[in-house]
């Protein structure tokens, strides 16, 4: 099996996700500052695992995601915008 080359866009996107995840972990830690760092990470993982349920219960969030996705696709087709 050969390894496929990961594009620089994917690498940058992954870096952004990691940065934002770290920000979320830090935020969760501010909610309960007595948590150990690993506990804040576990709690953040629990929050992330419940996100689909949150979206299902809040159609306006789904609409927001769809709007952002539409803008991203538009930028892909019109990079100068």
Secondary structure, 3 states (H helix, E strand, C coil): CCCCCCCHHHHHHHHHHHHHHHHHHHHHHHHCCCCCHHHHHHHHHHHHHCHHHHHHHCHHHHHHHHHHHHHHHHHHHCCCC
